[in-house]
Amino acid sequence: MFQRIISLGVIGLPLTACSGDLSTLDPAGPYAGAIANLWWIMLIGSGLILGLVLALLGLVFFKPGFGRGLSPKGWMIAGGLFLPVPVLIALMTYGMAQGEYLIGAWQNEPVVARVEAHGAMWHWGFRYPDLGDGFSTDGTLHIPAGGVVEVRVTSADVVHSFWIPRLAGKIDAVPGHETIVRIRADVPGRYGGICAEYCGTGHAGMRFTVEAHPPEIYRQRLTALSAGVSAP
């Protein structure tokens, strides 16, 4: 029984590291899910290749004479060409398919809200042009859950990187230039966001929070915040 508990702990400990507020392997939306799927496929593929290499190494050590039927040049061709080429083609094909899915989703899914994210040393500010000029928040991005949100990202000083690991991939915030990323939270909740580009001594603290609200109270929540009162 004790050994079983230890075994479960050894297996479960790495899995617990796959979750958390900033985990890319615990997606809360389809865009982040596509990226997580690509990561898992690459991990499985690299694990299979590692297993094959270790098996060949074991045969070399424990089975004398193994592989002598193939010349050194043949081993180089087999291991350096025939093995990696199909693996790389498969990974590239899957990666491009996921990229096409993301591009297609961005083009075909309707945008339910548009927000502006402005990075500066070392904080994030957010504006909500769909709701009017008076709607803005600092350090917390409010979005409606269940729909696509278009985020227009800018920077006041140096290059930052806007990233909400559980909702989408990262996008650079470039001074004098506007970049766009689309995010989606399937369910209401709180999600962590960070600057993923080193931008100076305060970089580690350049974090923000995303609050995804039920669509029916999204406007009400922001109206309450702009008025300086507590929302229900």
N, C-alpha and C positions, 0 to 999 in steps of 0.2 A: 504493500500500500504506500509506504513511504517513498519507494523508488518511483511509483507511478506519479506521485505528487511532484517529485523532482523533475521527472520527464515532462509533465505538463507545464511546469514552470519554465523549463528551458525552451520549450516550443512556444509558449505563450508570451514570454518576455519580448522577443523581437516583434511579435504581432501587435503588442500594445504600443510600440513605437510608431506604428502605421496610422495611429489615430491622433487626434488633438486639434487644437484651434488653427494651427498653421500646417496641417498635414496635407500634402498633395495626394496621398493615398486614401483619404477619407472624403471623397468628393460629395458635394451637396447640390450639384447641378450638372447638366449634361455636358457643358464645355469642359469643366474640370474632370468629369468622368471619362471623356475621350482621352485626355492627357494621361490619366491614371491607367487606363487600359493599355496605352502604348508602353508605359513604364513596366507594367506587369509582363507584357509580351516580350520586351527586351530582357527582362530579368530571367524569364523562363528559357529564352533562347540562349542567353549567356551561360545559364546553369547547365543546359544540355551540352554545350560545347566544352565547358569545364569538365563535366563528367566524362566525356569522350576522351579528352586529353589525359585525364588522370587514369582512365582505364588503359590507354595505350602505354602510359608510363609504368603502370603496374605490371603489364605484360612484359615490358622490356626488362624490368628488375627480376620478376619471379618466373619467367619462362625463357630460359636461355635460347638464343637463336631466333627469337621472334622477330619477324620483319626483315630477315636477311634475304628473303626472296625478292624484295624490292630494292632497287638501287637508291643511293642517297639522292640522286636527281629526281627519281620517281617519288620519293617521300616529300621532297620540296614542292614538286608539282601538285601532288595530292593534298598536302597540308596547306600549301600557300595559295592554291588556285581553286582546285575542285571543291574543297571544303568551305572556304569563306565566301566565294562568289554567290552560290545559291542562298546562303544565310543572309548576306547583305542585301541581295535582291528581294528576299522575302520581307526583311525588316523595312526596307525602303518602300516597298509596295504597300505594306500595312500602314506605315507612317504617312505616306501620301494620301491613302484612303481616309485616315483620320483627319488630315488637313483639309481634304475636300469636304468632309462632313461638316467641319467647323465653318468653312467658308459658305457652304450651302445653307447651313442653319442660320448664319448671320444674314444671308440674303433673303431667305424665305420666311423666317419667323418675324412676326410684327414686333416692333419696339413699343413697349408700354410706357417707358419713362426715359427721359434723357437727363443726365446730370453732368456737372463739370467738376473735375478733381484738379486742384492746384497745389503742387508741391513746392515747398520752400524749406530752407534749413531751419528747423528740422521738424516739420509738421505738415499735415494735410488739411486743406480747407475744401469745402464742397458747396456748390451752388446748384439750384434746381430751376432752370430757366422755364420749364413747362408750367411751374407754379407761380412764376412772377419774380421780379427783381428782389423782393424782400426776403426770399427764402434762402438761407445759407446756414451751414453748420460747420463746426471746427472739430476735427478729430473723430467724427462719427459720420459715416455715410448711411443714409436712409434710402431703402429701395422697397418696392412692392415685391412680394414673393410670387412665384409662379409665372413670371413673365420676363421677357428679355429687357435688360436695361443697358442703354448705350452710355458709356462713360467717356467723355472727352477730357484728355489728360494734358496738362501744361505744367511748366516749371518756371519759377521766378528767378532762379540763379544757376544751378549746375544741373547735370543730368541725374535725375532720380529714376526709380523704376516702380511703377504701380503694380502691386501684386496681391491678389486675394486667393491664396492657394486652393481653397475648397470650392471656389466658384469659377475660376478661369485661369488662363495663362497670364504671364506678366507682359507689360508694355512699358517702354521707356517714356519718361517725362522729359522733354527736350526744351530748353529755353528758346523762345521765339517760334516754336512749332507746336502744332496740336496733333496728338495721336489719339486713336480711338480703339477701345476694347469693349466687347460686349460681355456681360455677365448675367447669370441667372441662378437664383436660389429656388430650389424646388419647394421648400417649406419655410415658414417663418422661423427666425432664430437669429443668433448673433454669430458672426464670423470674423476672424482676425485678418487684418491686412498689414502689409509691411512695405517698406522701401527695399527693393532687392538689388540696388546699385549703390556701392560705397560712395558716400557723398560728403564725408568729413567726420569730424570728431563726434558729432551727435547722431551719426547714422543708426546706431543700434537702437536708439529710442524713437526712431521715426516710424511709429506704428499708428494704426488706426483701427477702428471697429466698424463693421458693417452690421446694421440692423435691418433685417428683412421683415416687413410687416404684412399682415393680411391685406390684400388689395383694397378692401372696403374701408380700412382705417388709415391707409397710407397718407392721404392728404390731410386727414384730421390730425394725425400725429405731427406732421411738419407744421401745420398751422398753429398747433399748441406750442411747439418749440419756438417758433418765430415770435409768438406773443409772450414768451417767457413764463408759461404756466405748465403744470404737469398734465400730461395726457392720461386718460384712463387706461 
